[in-house]
Each structure stands twice: as C-alpha cells, then as structure tokens.
Amino acid sequence: MKRLLFITLGLFLSAGVGLAYKDLERGDILRVFERFIEGSASPEEAAVIKELGSQIEVEAPPYIKEYTKGLLQELRGNKEKALEHFLKSIELKSDYNPAYYRFNELIRSVDDPTSYRERITEVIKKRFKSTPPVILNNPPDKYILLVEKMSQYLLVYRGKELVGLYPITTGANWGDKWVEGDKKTPEGLYYFTRFIPPSQLPAIYGGIAVVLNYPNPVDKLWGKGGSGIWLHGSNETDREKIPFSTRGCVVADNESLRGILKFIKLNNTLIGIYKTLPAHLETEDIKEFLQRWKESWENKDLEGFLSFYSDKFRWKGGGFKEWKRYKRRVILGKKYIKVNIKDITALAFAKEGKVLYYLVEFTQEYESDSYRDKGVKRLYILKEGDNIKDVKIVFEGFIHGGKR
C-alpha cells in the first residue's frame, strides 16, 4: 500500500508556504509527507516525494489513484470532492476497496448525502446482480440474508436471485466481535432464534428486533464472547444512514425492516455477516461431501462415518467421545439404514478470500428397521486444513418435523 501511495502522491504536487530545509537535511521523510498531505510542502519537499515515487516500479491502478485523491481532499477538508473521488474509486473496483470505509465515514458529515447514497446503491445493485460465491447452494424458494460491513448493505437472495437490497449500519468499531462491549458486529454464519415482542423493547429499538444465535458453535470453539446480537429497527429517523454507529447489532430503518421480516423464518433463515463479500472464492464441493457422509452412514461404515467429524465436535450429548459411543450403538445396532437428503442450503464463511467454515442445512429423511423420522439437519463444517479430507463437522443439530 505504501508503494502505491508513494507513486500516486507524486501526481499532486503542492506549492509550500515556506521552506523547511531542516527536515530535508535530517532526512525526516515522515514530516515531509505530513506537510505534503496538509498542502504546505515546499517545492523541494514535493520534489523529494515525487522522486521517491519514481523509484517504485509498481504502477498504481486507477481505483487507487482515485482513492488517494480522495484521501488528500478529505485531509484538506474538502469533503464533497473527497466523496466524489471515493465514489469514482468504488465504481472502478466495486469489490474490496478501502474507499468504501472512507466513503461511509465521511458521508455522515456532509449536509446533503442523498445523491451520494443513490449513486452507491446503484453500484451495489450492479455488483450483486451476480450471486456472491459464498452462496454455494440454495433452493429456489428459500431466502438467505447477507450483510456486508464494508458497504453497509443487507442483501436478500431468493434461491440465488437478488430480491432485496437495504442500507444498514453495523458496529461503531469495524472489526470482528470477540468480547462483550467491544462495539463490533460479529462476522460469521447465523440464523434467527426469536422475535422480541415490542412490549419488551426500549423505544430505541423501534419496536422491531430479531435475535441471532451469536455466538454460534464455531464462535464458541474459537473463544469469541459477548451476546445479544440482533437485527433491529430504531426510533431515530434515517438511523441506518449513519454508518458504523451501533453497539454491535445490525440496524435498519423500520420501514426496511418490516420488508426484511417477510423473508425471515425462525430457526430456518440463514444470515451471513462479512467484512466484505468476495468476488471470487475457492470452495469445497459440499454436495459431494454430503453424499459421501450419507453413503458411509447407509453402509453402516462406522469408522468412515466418524471420519467426517472433528475431534472438536460438539452436540447436545457432549463431545466427540460421547458422539462416537452413541453412533456405535445406533448405527451398528440397525439391520439397515436409508437416508435421503434434499433442499440443500450451503453457505460459506470467508475472510480475506479464504473459506474458514460452512453452514449447511437440508431436509433429512431417515429410515431404519426400528425407527423413522424427518426433519431439518444443520451442520457447521470447519476447514481444519487445505485438503478436502481436512473439512470436518464440528456441530450437528436436528429439528424433528422441521419444514424448510
């Protein structure tokens, strides 16, 4: 980033208001940069900055040039000009781009943000017309919600088609949540556990709130703390237009949230929260993984079946040791087993372009010589290495009679 910044800064030389030979004599390049950014560098200092840039062989791409112009305008107090450059940068590269963060920080301080909002919304619509690669599979009638903290938008997909786009705001601190009170919105894959009645909500929540299952099983495995993460409304007008301003929840305006609620089924609708949604992602073949898992179960291949589970596995009966004992009894004690899985929803969680785990749901129909059931199976599948054999189930849940 520093290399790109050096060469881009060379494009914007400014006449100084006095010579600061001492800094040049001392070789204090950081102070020279400070004056350059402030717009008060002397011609000699500006020449040094330009020469530093000429020593770098990397050419700055157009979106970085626009981003850098925006930084300089912002630091010099020209907010509208800065926003224009940040928008141009985002239009040039609409996936990961640091200009999103500066745009969202700066837009809260201008008098009329409407036109900027409209323009970035059009960029987001165009960007997500193609399904993000984190959605591996989804039945055509099932909804998935995705939140991107970078752009401050919530997306709704039906199957793999974008059917809703809503501005939201997330935690005042940008990073991933790890401890109670850090004002960060967690990043991960979740579902909704309950609606909170308006009578139980303080006025600040706008009478609408849905609870997420944070921390999820992977969060607990990683030691992430805190609780009380909701998707909720607000009693403030245009609350969602103040980016990065919550205590950790995802907040939308009440009108938008009423629309979003139509897509949510408790313990059924998945929501993924990401720093940024990748444009490209290498993922495992989860369908093939499930097929091999199913076949080992049906073949009563106990060791093969257990090989799909991590030694970190947790379930309602304990850990992997208890699971192994339980499955030995129920699998080997059956004369035959038949398993049918359908309506698969598979969502990948990724950071910095790498998948960390998957959340998979499907309708499961089970039959043996002594038992039969049907319901919704949910698996959290962790990447413990780079090989497909290193993809392991760390949590398994089942809703008897559940409908998808």
Secondary structure by P-SEA (a helix, b strand, c coil): caaaaaaaaccbbbbbcccaaaaaaacaaaaaaaaaaaccccaaaaaaaaaaaaaccccccaaaaaaaaaaaaaaacaaaaaaaaaaaaaaacccccaaaaaaaaaaaccccaaaaaaaaaaaaaaaacccccccccccccbbbbbbbcccbbbbbbccccccccccccccccccccccccccbbbbbbbbbcccccccccccccccbbbbcccccaaaaaaccccccccccccccccccccccccccbbbbcaaaaaaaaaacccccbbbbbccccccbbbbcaaaaaaaaaaaaaaaccccccccccccccccccccaaaaaaaaaaaaaaccbbbbbbcbbbbbbbbccccccbbbbbbbbbbbcccccbbbbbbbbccccccccccccccbbbbbccccc
